[in-house]
Amino acid sequence: MVYLLIQIGADRYALEAAALVTVLPRVRLKRIPQAAQGVAGVFNFHGEPVPVVDLSAMALGAPSEESLSTRLVLVGYQRPGGPERLLGLLAEKAIDTARYNPVDFQDSGVTAPQAPYLGPVIHDAHGIVQLLELERLLTPEVREALWQQAREMI
């Protein structure tokens, strides 16, 4: 299976390429006042308001670097009990892909209740890569508020 490799801080993570819609350069976002930590804002993509989460801000509390390799990754996000919607992810160093066998990912042995989206790990020639599980990225409260606020902002 193909994965998009990204970086959060000094560590590498993988997103399943099958979930990706497109990868865009960083765009200007409309900020959402009083949004949850990690919510970067919203932008208009072909007439549809798309909320954006900054993965670095969500995981580490610091915004993503403003560099040429920081990308806006659009994914199809399946909301429980609702339709799939677009979700933007600000991701650093989102410029490489890799092929891994999904069965080769292993439990890391470490749990982080505040970060349920951190999945199993795999080791490659450059070190450890951890899978990001998109379906567990947003809490139910953030998920519902995010699309409601996005509709109201555009």
C-alpha positions in Angstrom: 0.0 0.0 0.0 1.2 3.5 -0.7 1.5 6.1 2.1 2.2 9.8 2.1 5.1 10.6 4.5 4.9 13.7 6.6 6.8 15.1 9.5 5.5 16.4 12.9 8.4 17.9 14.8 11.4 15.6 14.2 9.3 12.5 13.7 7.9 10.8 10.6 4.3 9.8 10.1 2.4 8.0 7.3 -1.1 8.7 5.9 -2.8 6.1 3.7 -2.6 7.5 0.1 -6.1 6.0 -0.6 -7.6 8.6 1.7 -6.0 11.5 -0.1 -8.0 13.7 -2.5 -5.1 16.0 -3.4 -2.1 17.8 -2.1 -2.0 21.5 -2.4 0.6 24.2 -1.6 -0.2 26.1 1.6 -3.1 28.5 1.1 -4.4 31.5 3.1 -6.9 30.3 5.6 -9.8 32.1 7.3 -9.3 31.7 11.0 -12.1 30.3 13.2 -12.4 32.3 16.4 -12.4 30.2 19.6 -11.7 27.0 17.6 -10.2 23.9 19.3 -6.4 23.5 19.5 -5.0 22.5 16.2 -7.8 23.9 14.1 -6.0 26.2 11.6 -9.1 27.6 9.8 -11.2 27.1 6.7 -10.8 27.8 3.0 -12.9 27.5 -0.1 -12.2 24.6 -2.4 -14.2 24.6 -5.6 -17.1 26.3 -3.7 -17.0 24.0 -0.7 -15.9 25.2 2.7 -13.1 23.0 4.0 -12.0 23.0 7.6 -8.2 22.7 8.1 -6.3 21.1 11.0 -2.7 21.9 11.6 -1.2 18.5 12.6 1.8 20.1 14.3 -0.4 22.4 16.3 -2.6 19.5 17.3 0.1 17.2 18.3 2.8 19.5 19.7 1.0 22.8 20.4 3.2 24.7 17.8 2.1 25.7 14.3 3.5 24.0 11.2 6.6 25.6 9.7 5.9 28.1 6.9 8.2 26.3 4.3 7.9 25.2 0.8 7.5 21.6 1.9 4.5 22.3 4.2 1.5 21.3 2.3 -2.3 21.3 2.6 -3.3 17.7 2.3 -7.0 17.2 1.4 -8.5 13.9 2.6 -11.9 12.4 2.5 -13.0 12.3 6.2 -15.9 9.9 7.0 -18.0 11.4 9.8 -19.8 8.7 11.8 -23.5 8.9 10.8 -22.8 11.5 8.2 -21.5 11.9 4.7 -17.8 12.0 3.8 -16.5 15.5 3.8 -13.2 17.1 2.8 -10.8 17.9 5.6 -7.6 19.8 5.1 -4.4 18.8 7.0 -1.5 21.2 7.3 1.5 18.8 7.2 5.2 19.5 7.2 7.6 17.8 4.7 4.6 16.3 2.8 6.7 15.5 -0.3 7.6 11.8 -0.2 5.7 8.6 -0.5 6.6 5.0 0.5 5.2 1.5 0.0 4.6 -0.6 3.1 2.7 -3.8 3.6 0.0 -2.9 6.1 0.5 -6.1 8.1 4.1 -5.0 8.8 2.9 -2.2 11.0 3.2 -3.1 14.7 1.8 -1.8 18.0 4.2 0.7 19.5 3.6 -0.5 23.0 2.9 3.1 24.0 -0.6 4.6 24.3 -1.4 8.3 24.4 -5.0 8.9 25.4 -4.8 12.6 24.3 -3.7 11.4 20.8 -5.9 8.5 19.8 -5.0 9.0 16.2 -1.5 7.7 16.7 -1.5 4.2 15.2 1.0 1.4 14.8 4.6 1.8 13.7 7.0 0.4 11.1 10.7 0.7 10.7 12.3 1.5 7.4 15.8 2.5 6.2 15.4 6.0 7.7 13.9 5.0 11.1 10.5 4.6 12.6 7.3 5.8 10.9 4.0 6.0 12.7 0.6 5.6 11.1 -1.9 8.4 11.5 -5.4 7.0 11.8 -7.6 9.7 10.2 -10.9 8.3 11.6 -9.6 8.9 15.1 -8.1 12.4 14.4 -11.0 14.5 15.7 -13.1 14.1 18.8 -16.8 14.0 18.2 -17.3 17.5 19.6 -14.6 19.0 17.5 -15.7 17.2 14.4 -19.3 18.5 14.6 -18.3 22.0 15.6 -15.7 22.2 12.8 -18.0 21.7 9.9 -20.7 23.9 11.4 -18.2 26.7 11.9 -16.8 26.1 8.4 -20.3 26.5 6.8 -20.8 29.7 8.8 -17.4 31.3 7.9 -17.6 31.1 4.1 
